[in-house]
Amino acid sequence: MHCEALFLHMLQDGFIIKPSDMDTHLSHVLCIVIGKLRTSSHQLEIKKGRYAHKPMDNRICQLCHWGVESKEHYACHCSIFYKIRG
């Protein structure tokens, strides 16, 4: 699954393109993870750091220690999940 498929996209005319996983059967666990990312019900540093008053640049990924641990980093760029995404 490509990372772009996890998030809603709004076109310039205001229409929203739904994620492709809405038309696909996914495992229960994967549905939960995607749901948590979409609703910000996760424990990523981007969110935890905000409550701890950490500067954005210091909210580093706790898995790969490279880059800010945001939703996009977690789903698309974190090197720990490279094989899974492939």
N, C-alpha and C positions, 0 to 999 in steps of 0.2 A: 504494500500500500504506500502510495506517495504521500508525503507530509501535507501537500496542498489539499488532499482529499479530506483532511480532518476538520477543516475550518470552513465556515460560511464565507461566501464571497458576494459582495454587492456590486452590481454593474453600474455604470454611469447613469443609466436610465432608472435606477432604483430597484430593479429586480434582483432577487437573491438567488444564487445558484446553490442548491443543496449539496452537501457532501455525498460522494459516491457510495459511502458505506450505508446510507439509508436505503439503498436498493440491494444490498448484499447481506447475506447471513453471516454474522460474526459470532465468535465465541462470547459467552457471558462475561468473562473477565475482560476481554478487549472492549466490549460495550461499556463496562464500568469505567475503564481507564479513559476512553474517549469522552464519556460523559463528564468525568471529573475535570478534564482539561477544558471542555467547553464551558463549564459553569464556574470555573476557578475554585473548585472544591479539591484542590491538590495541596501538596506540601513542598512545592518547588521554592527555591531560594528567592525567586522574583517576588513571591508573596510573603514568605517568612521574613525576608530582609526588610520589607516595608514596615512590618510591625516592630522589628528590632531597630529601626531607624538607621539601617546600613545604607551607605551611598550605593547607587545603582551599580557602579563598577566593582563593588566588593561582594556582589551577590553571585559568586562563582559556583558553577556546577559542582556538586559534591561527589559526582561519579567520575567525571573525566578531568576535572580541575582546569577546564579550558572554556572560557566564555561565560557570559551571564546565563544562569540557569532559568531561562524563560520557557514558555510553552513551545515556541518554535525550536529552540535549542534542543529541548528534551525529545520532541517528536521528529525533528529533521536533521540535526547536526551532531548530537552527542555521539562521540566515537564508541562508547560502550555498547550502543545499540546498532552499530553498523551492520553486523551480520543479520540481525533480525529484520532490519529494513530492506536488506538485499533480497 
